[in-house]
């Protein structure tokens, strides 16, 4: 096999995983733009429909560790293909949903499929890269997936305005089918191993995570304070029991010992606060534009697309930036920018210049991309090869959970701040939600300043051999 043919063979499985990521990202972002339309069909508030997005994100985060075990037990190729089938079938069910409960339940199925699809492929790419190649490898894998969020808001707006939001889910079916057919041809079978599944750890983690989301839903549902307090106390107790179990069992579901590595700890603590805050923007902004500023789905999609256009536009420069400057410097600038833009969005109203708002969203996307790339690379910078599998599973779970909590928390703050008096101004509710996210982003700023100046310098070195 020639060198060029070998390079193509190595790239093809990564492109298959990228296609799965494209489908997953497209599905999630499109739904944000369509929420007001879905809410009208189900006679609900737009923020109530958030459970459809949260259900997917929470399931994807919670079942990532189970996906790792299934891949080891039954083979990555087999599990990846089964996940594609499950995702496509769940998408069909979502398109036929008669109510929000049905939609949220099928989104849980999609989330389970997503938990099996993406992390398995990501691990293959990470494990094959040397420390010096890690920045470029991660950028190479995520590049195709960045296109989906740029297309999704406008596509969602156009579909919602013309043929209806149900067709948004129908888009996943042909993508899943084509990706499945290619995956069956290009992804090689991997050896199976009889790993022990940490069932108590899985149960404890699942109950704790769903308990946290249940607290947020109860807080925003108008229930008495007794219910969320009791649920929260139970979730905390289960979480504490889960941490104790994970630290003291021989083969834990999640290896929390990776948090002893300083750079990993920073990426998965203050980095989660950063992710939680900035991922709320694509959820809150289309609601603000459509519900309070009088814009239609297509226009709202045009504005939200600016965030992801900024992501893609800066992507070629993220690796050179991290090679030219320290991780600490890049993260300080990125996190401070996040706070500044969230504060700007907290003051957005009818008097805000539309071109200025679009540019602000574009620039927020630029710094969002730089921050995400920096945190993703920082997480694995000092992790030994022998611990990469466990670290990847833990990091994927924590990061995806941060995204889910960001959306759920944004919706909770929005509904709590929503006026109960008919005809009362509602714009302030969105201002409060963005302000809360800005405060959360301050945690990431503090974490960035606390990083050592030479943190993760090993991955800033240029590779000796050029990447294929």
C-alpha positions as CSV (number, residue, x, y, z in Angstrom):
1,X,0.0,0.0,0.0
2,X,1.4,3.4,-1.0
3,X,1.9,6.1,1.6
4,X,-0.9,8.2,0.0
5,X,-3.3,5.2,0.1
6,X,-2.3,4.5,3.7
7,X,-3.0,8.1,4.7
8,X,-6.4,7.9,3.1
9,X,-7.2,4.7,4.9
10,X,-6.2,6.3,8.2
11,X,-8.4,9.3,7.5
12,X,-11.5,7.5,6.4
13,X,-12.6,6.1,9.8
14,X,-12.1,9.6,11.2
15,X,-14.3,11.1,8.5
16,X,-17.0,8.5,9.3
17,X,-16.9,9.6,13.0
18,X,-16.9,13.2,11.8
19,X,-20.1,12.4,9.8
20,X,-21.7,11.0,13.0
21,X,-20.6,14.2,14.8
22,X,-22.1,16.3,12.0
23,X,-25.5,14.5,12.4
24,X,-25.4,14.9,16.2
25,X,-24.5,18.6,16.1
26,X,-27.0,19.3,13.3
27,X,-29.8,17.7,15.4
28,X,-29.1,19.6,18.5
29,X,-28.6,23.1,17.1
30,X,-31.6,22.9,14.7
31,X,-33.9,22.1,17.7
32,X,-32.9,25.4,19.5
33,X,-34.2,27.4,16.5
34,X,-37.4,25.4,16.3
35,X,-38.4,25.6,20.0
36,X,-40.9,28.4,19.7
37,X,-42.7,26.5,16.9
38,X,-42.6,23.2,18.8
39,X,-44.0,25.0,21.9
40,X,-46.9,26.5,19.9
41,X,-47.8,23.0,18.5
42,X,-47.8,21.6,22.0
43,X,-49.4,24.6,23.6
44,X,-46.4,25.2,25.9
45,X,-43.9,28.0,26.7
46,X,-40.7,27.8,24.5
47,X,-38.5,27.3,27.6
48,X,-40.7,24.2,28.5
49,X,-39.5,22.5,25.4
50,X,-35.9,22.6,26.7
51,X,-36.5,19.2,28.2
52,X,-36.3,17.7,24.7
53,X,-32.7,19.1,24.4
54,X,-31.8,18.4,27.9
55,X,-33.0,14.8,27.7
56,X,-30.7,14.1,24.8
57,X,-27.6,15.9,26.3
58,X,-28.0,14.2,29.7
59,X,-28.4,10.7,28.2
60,X,-25.4,11.3,26.0
61,X,-23.3,12.3,29.0
62,X,-24.6,9.7,31.4
63,X,-24.1,6.7,29.1
64,X,-20.7,7.5,27.7
65,X,-19.0,5.1,30.2
66,X,-21.4,2.4,29.3
67,X,-20.6,2.9,25.7
68,X,-16.9,2.4,26.4
69,X,-17.7,-1.0,28.1
70,X,-20.0,-2.1,25.3
71,X,-17.3,-1.2,22.7
72,X,-14.7,-3.3,24.6
73,X,-17.1,-6.1,25.2
74,X,-18.7,-6.4,21.7
75,X,-16.2,-4.5,19.5
76,X,-16.1,-0.8,18.5
77,X,-17.3,-1.4,14.9
78,X,-20.4,-3.4,16.0
79,X,-21.4,-0.9,18.7
80,X,-20.8,2.1,16.5
81,X,-23.0,0.7,13.7
82,X,-25.7,-0.3,16.2
83,X,-25.6,3.3,17.6
84,X,-26.1,4.7,14.1
85,X,-29.2,2.5,13.6
86,X,-30.6,3.5,17.0
87,X,-30.1,7.2,16.4
88,X,-31.8,7.0,13.0
89,X,-34.8,5.1,14.4
90,X,-35.1,7.5,17.3
91,X,-35.1,10.4,14.9
92,X,-38.0,8.8,13.0
93,X,-39.9,8.6,16.3
94,X,-39.1,12.2,17.1
95,X,-40.6,13.3,13.8
96,X,-43.8,11.5,14.6
97,X,-44.1,12.7,18.3
98,X,-47.6,13.6,19.3
99,X,-46.6,15.5,22.5
100,X,-43.6,16.7,24.5
101,X,-43.4,13.5,26.7
102,X,-43.1,11.4,23.6
103,X,-40.5,13.7,22.1
104,X,-38.4,13.9,25.2
105,X,-38.5,10.1,25.6
106,X,-37.3,9.5,22.1
107,X,-34.6,12.2,22.6
108,X,-33.3,10.0,25.4
109,X,-33.0,7.2,22.9
110,X,-31.1,9.5,20.6
111,X,-28.8,10.5,23.5
112,X,-28.0,6.9,24.2
113,X,-27.1,6.4,20.5
114,X,-24.9,9.5,20.7
115,X,-23.2,8.2,23.8
116,X,-22.1,5.2,21.8
117,X,-21.2,6.9,18.5
118,X,-18.8,9.8,19.0
119,X,-16.6,9.0,22.0
120,X,-15.5,5.7,20.6
121,X,-14.3,7.3,17.4
122,X,-12.7,10.2,19.3
123,X,-10.7,7.8,21.4
124,X,-9.2,6.1,18.3
125,X,-7.9,9.5,17.1
126,X,-6.6,10.6,20.4
127,X,-4.8,7.4,21.1
128,X,-3.1,7.4,17.7
129,X,-1.6,10.9,18.1
130,X,1.7,11.8,19.7
131,X,1.8,14.6,22.2
132,X,3.2,17.0,19.6
133,X,0.5,16.0,17.1
134,X,-2.4,16.2,19.6
135,X,-3.5,19.8,18.7
136,X,-3.7,19.1,15.0
137,X,-5.4,15.7,15.5
138,X,-8.2,17.2,17.6
139,X,-8.6,20.1,15.1
140,X,-8.7,17.6,12.2
141,X,-11.4,15.5,13.8
142,X,-13.6,18.4,14.9
143,X,-13.4,20.4,11.7
144,X,-16.2,18.7,9.7
145,X,-18.4,18.8,12.8
146,X,-18.0,22.6,13.0
147,X,-19.8,23.0,9.7
148,X,-23.1,21.5,11.0
149,X,-23.7,24.3,13.6
150,X,-23.1,27.0,10.9
151,X,-25.7,25.3,8.6
152,X,-28.1,24.2,11.3
153,X,-29.7,27.5,12.5
154,X,-30.5,28.7,9.0
155,X,-31.6,25.3,7.9
156,X,-33.8,24.9,11.0
157,X,-35.3,28.3,10.5
158,X,-36.1,27.5,6.8
159,X,-37.6,24.1,7.6
160,X,-39.6,25.4,10.5
161,X,-41.0,28.3,8.4
162,X,-41.9,26.1,5.4
163,X,-42.6,22.4,5.9
164,X,-42.6,22.2,9.7
165,X,-40.2,21.3,12.6
166,X,-40.9,17.6,12.3
167,X,-38.9,17.4,9.2
168,X,-35.8,18.5,11.1
169,X,-35.6,15.1,12.7
170,X,-36.2,13.4,9.3
171,X,-32.9,14.8,8.1
172,X,-31.1,12.5,10.4
173,X,-32.4,9.4,8.7
174,X,-30.6,9.6,5.4
175,X,-27.4,10.8,7.1
176,X,-27.5,7.9,9.5
177,X,-28.1,5.4,6.7
178,X,-25.3,6.6,4.5
179,X,-22.9,6.8,7.4
180,X,-23.8,3.3,8.5
181,X,-23.2,1.8,5.1
182,X,-19.8,3.5,4.8
183,X,-18.9,2.5,8.4
184,X,-19.6,-1.2,7.7
185,X,-17.0,-1.0,4.9
186,X,-14.1,1.1,6.4
187,X,-14.1,0.6,10.1
188,X,-12.1,-2.4,11.1
189,X,-13.3,-4.9,13.7
190,X,-11.4,-4.6,17.0
191,X,-10.7,-7.4,19.5
192,X,-13.4,-8.0,22.1
193,X,-12.5,-8.3,25.8
194,X,-14.5,-9.3,28.8
195,X,-14.2,-6.2,30.9
196,X,-16.1,-6.0,34.2
197,X,-18.9,-3.5,34.1
198,X,-19.2,-1.4,37.2
199,X,-22.9,-1.7,37.7
200,X,-23.1,0.0,41.1
201,X,-21.1,2.9,39.7
202,X,-23.4,3.2,36.6
203,X,-26.5,3.2,38.7
204,X,-25.2,5.7,41.2
205,X,-23.9,8.1,38.5
206,X,-27.1,7.8,36.5
207,X,-29.4,8.5,39.5
208,X,-27.2,11.4,40.6
209,X,-27.2,13.1,37.1
210,X,-30.9,12.6,36.5
211,X,-31.6,13.8,40.0
212,X,-29.7,17.1,39.3
213,X,-31.7,17.7,36.1
214,X,-34.9,16.8,38.0
215,X,-34.1,19.5,40.5
216,X,-33.8,22.1,37.8
217,X,-37.1,21.0,36.2
218,X,-38.9,21.1,39.5
219,X,-37.5,24.5,40.3
220,X,-38.9,25.9,37.1
221,X,-42.2,24.0,37.1
222,X,-43.8,26.0,39.9
223,X,-43.7,23.2,42.4
224,X,-43.4,23.9,46.1
225,X,-39.8,24.3,47.4
226,X,-40.1,21.0,49.3
227,X,-39.9,18.9,46.2
228,X,-36.7,20.3,44.7
229,X,-35.0,20.5,48.1
230,X,-35.8,16.8,48.8
231,X,-34.8,15.7,45.3
232,X,-31.6,17.8,45.5
233,X,-30.7,16.3,48.9
234,X,-31.3,12.8,47.6
235,X,-29.2,13.5,44.5
236,X,-26.3,14.9,46.5
237,X,-26.4,11.9,48.8
238,X,-26.3,9.6,45.8
239,X,-23.5,11.6,44.3
240,X,-21.4,11.4,47.4
241,X,-22.0,7.6,47.6
242,X,-21.0,7.4,43.9
243,X,-17.8,9.3,44.4
244,X,-16.8,7.1,47.3
245,X,-17.6,4.0,45.3
246,X,-15.6,5.2,42.2
247,X,-12.6,6.1,44.4
248,X,-12.5,2.7,46.2
249,X,-13.5,0.2,43.6
250,X,-10.9,-1.8,41.5
251,X,-12.5,-1.2,38.1
252,X,-14.5,2.0,38.4
253,X,-17.0,3.2,35.8
254,X,-15.2,6.6,35.9
255,X,-11.6,6.8,37.0
256,X,-11.7,10.0,39.1
257,X,-8.0,9.7,39.8
258,X,-7.4,11.5,36.5
259,X,-8.3,14.7,38.5
260,X,-4.9,14.3,40.3
261,X,-3.3,15.6,37.0
262,X,-3.4,19.4,37.3
263,X,-4.0,20.2,33.6
264,X,-6.8,17.6,33.4
265,X,-8.4,19.0,36.6
266,X,-8.3,22.5,35.2
267,X,-9.9,21.5,31.9
268,X,-12.6,19.5,33.6
269,X,-13.5,22.0,36.4
270,X,-13.1,25.6,35.3
271,X,-13.3,24.4,31.8
272,X,-16.7,23.0,32.5
273,X,-17.9,26.3,33.9
274,X,-16.7,27.9,30.7
275,X,-18.6,25.4,28.6
276,X,-21.7,25.6,30.7
277,X,-21.8,29.4,30.3
278,X,-21.0,29.8,26.6
279,X,-23.2,26.8,25.4
280,X,-26.2,28.6,26.8
281,X,-26.0,31.3,24.1
282,X,-27.3,29.2,21.1
283,X,-30.2,28.2,23.3
284,X,-31.2,31.6,24.8
285,X,-30.5,33.8,21.8
286,X,-33.0,32.3,19.3
287,X,-35.7,32.5,22.0
288,X,-34.8,36.1,22.8
289,X,-34.9,37.0,19.1
290,X,-38.2,35.3,18.3
291,X,-40.2,35.8,21.5
292,X,-39.1,39.3,22.5
293,X,-37.5,41.0,19.5
294,X,-40.1,40.0,17.0
295,X,-37.8,38.1,14.6
296,X,-38.9,35.0,12.6
297,X,-37.2,31.6,12.7
298,X,-35.0,32.3,9.6
299,X,-33.7,35.6,11.0
300,X,-33.1,34.1,14.4
301,X,-31.2,31.3,12.6
302,X,-29.1,33.8,10.7
303,X,-28.0,35.5,14.0
304,X,-27.3,32.2,15.8
305,X,-25.3,31.0,12.8
306,X,-22.9,33.9,13.4
307,X,-21.7,32.1,16.6
308,X,-20.8,29.0,14.7
309,X,-19.4,31.0,11.7
310,X,-17.0,32.5,14.2
311,X,-16.1,29.0,15.4
312,X,-15.2,27.8,11.9
313,X,-13.6,31.1,10.8
314,X,-11.0,31.0,13.6
315,X,-10.4,27.3,13.6
316,X,-7.3,27.3,11.3
317,X,-5.7,29.8,13.6
318,X,-6.4,28.0,16.9
319,X,-3.4,25.6,16.7
320,X,-0.9,28.4,15.7
321,X,-2.3,30.5,18.5
322,X,-1.7,27.8,21.1
323,X,1.8,27.2,19.7
324,X,2.7,30.9,19.8
325,X,1.2,31.7,23.2
326,X,0.9,29.8,26.5
327,X,-2.3,27.9,27.3
328,X,-2.7,30.2,30.3
329,X,-2.6,33.4,28.2
330,X,-5.0,32.0,25.6
331,X,-7.5,30.8,28.2
332,X,-7.4,34.1,30.1
333,X,-8.3,36.0,26.9
334,X,-11.0,33.5,25.9
335,X,-12.7,33.4,29.3
336,X,-12.6,37.2,29.9
337,X,-14.1,37.6,26.4
338,X,-16.8,35.1,27.3
339,X,-17.8,37.2,30.3
340,X,-17.8,40.4,28.3
341,X,-20.0,39.0,25.5
342,X,-22.5,37.4,28.0
343,X,-22.7,40.8,29.7
344,X,-23.4,42.4,26.4
345,X,-26.2,39.9,25.6
346,X,-27.6,40.6,29.0
347,X,-28.2,44.2,27.9
348,X,-29.6,43.4,24.4
349,X,-33.0,44.8,23.6
350,X,-35.1,46.5,20.9
351,X,-32.6,49.4,20.8
352,X,-29.6,47.2,20.0
353,X,-28.3,47.6,16.5
354,X,-28.8,44.3,14.6
355,X,-25.5,44.5,12.8
356,X,-23.7,45.1,16.1
357,X,-25.5,42.1,17.7
358,X,-24.5,39.9,14.7
359,X,-20.9,41.0,15.0
360,X,-20.9,40.4,18.8
361,X,-22.3,36.9,18.2
362,X,-19.6,36.3,15.6
363,X,-16.8,37.4,17.9
364,X,-18.2,35.4,20.8
365,X,-18.0,32.3,18.5
366,X,-14.4,33.1,17.7
367,X,-13.4,33.1,21.3
368,X,-15.6,30.2,22.1
369,X,-13.7,28.1,19.5
370,X,-10.3,29.2,20.8
371,X,-11.4,28.3,24.4
372,X,-12.9,24.9,23.5
373,X,-9.8,23.9,21.5
374,X,-7.5,25.0,24.4
375,X,-9.4,23.2,27.0
376,X,-9.8,20.0,24.9
377,X,-6.0,19.9,24.3
378,X,-5.2,20.9,27.9
379,X,-7.3,17.9,29.2
380,X,-5.0,15.3,27.6
381,X,-1.7,17.2,27.6
382,X,-0.2,15.5,30.6
383,X,-2.2,12.2,30.7
384,X,0.0,9.1,30.2
385,X,-0.9,6.9,27.2
386,X,-1.8,4.1,29.6
387,X,-4.5,6.3,31.2
388,X,-5.9,7.9,28.0
389,X,-8.9,5.6,27.8
390,X,-10.1,6.3,31.3
391,X,-9.3,10.0,31.0
392,X,-11.2,10.3,27.7
393,X,-14.2,8.6,29.2
394,X,-14.2,10.8,32.2
395,X,-13.6,14.0,30.2
396,X,-16.3,13.2,27.6
397,X,-18.8,12.6,30.4
398,X,-18.0,15.7,32.3
399,X,-17.9,18.0,29.2
400,X,-21.2,16.7,27.8
401,X,-22.8,17.0,31.2
402,X,-21.6,20.6,31.4
403,X,-23.4,21.3,28.1
404,X,-26.6,19.7,29.3
405,X,-26.5,21.6,32.6
406,X,-25.8,24.8,30.7
407,X,-29.0,24.5,28.6
408,X,-31.1,23.2,31.6
409,X,-29.8,26.0,33.9
410,X,-30.5,28.6,31.3
411,X,-34.1,27.4,30.9
412,X,-34.5,27.2,34.7
413,X,-33.3,30.8,35.3
414,X,-35.5,32.0,32.4
415,X,-38.6,30.3,33.7
416,X,-38.0,31.4,37.3
417,X,-37.5,35.0,36.2
418,X,-40.4,34.9,33.8
419,X,-43.2,37.3,35.1
420,X,-46.4,35.8,36.4
421,X,-48.5,38.8,35.7
422,X,-50.1,38.8,32.3
423,X,-48.8,41.5,30.0
424,X,-45.7,42.2,32.1
425,X,-42.4,42.8,30.4
426,X,-40.6,39.6,29.7
427,X,-37.3,40.9,28.2
428,X,-35.8,41.2,31.7
429,X,-36.1,37.4,32.1
430,X,-33.6,37.0,29.3
431,X,-31.3,39.7,30.7
432,X,-31.2,37.8,34.0
433,X,-30.5,34.5,32.4
434,X,-27.5,35.9,30.4
435,X,-26.3,37.7,33.5
436,X,-26.3,34.5,35.5
437,X,-24.2,32.8,32.8
438,X,-21.8,35.7,32.8
439,X,-21.3,35.2,36.6
440,X,-20.7,31.5,36.0
441,X,-18.1,32.3,33.3
442,X,-16.1,34.3,35.9
443,X,-15.3,30.9,37.5
444,X,-13.4,30.0,34.3
445,X,-11.6,33.3,34.4
446,X,-10.3,32.6,37.9
447,X,-9.3,29.1,36.9
448,X,-7.4,30.4,33.8
449,X,-5.4,32.9,36.0
450,X,-4.5,30.0,38.4
451,X,-2.9,27.9,35.7
452,X,0.9,27.8,35.8
453,X,2.6,29.8,33.1
454,X,4.2,26.7,31.6
455,X,1.1,24.4,31.7
456,X,0.9,21.9,28.8
457,X,3.9,23.3,27.1
458,X,4.7,19.8,25.8
459,X,1.8,19.8,23.3
460,X,2.9,23.2,22.0
461,X,6.0,21.7,20.4
462,X,5.8,21.2,16.6
463,X,5.7,17.6,15.5
464,X,8.9,16.3,14.0
465,X,7.0,14.4,11.2
466,X,4.3,16.2,9.4
467,X,0.7,14.9,9.8
468,X,-0.8,13.0,6.9
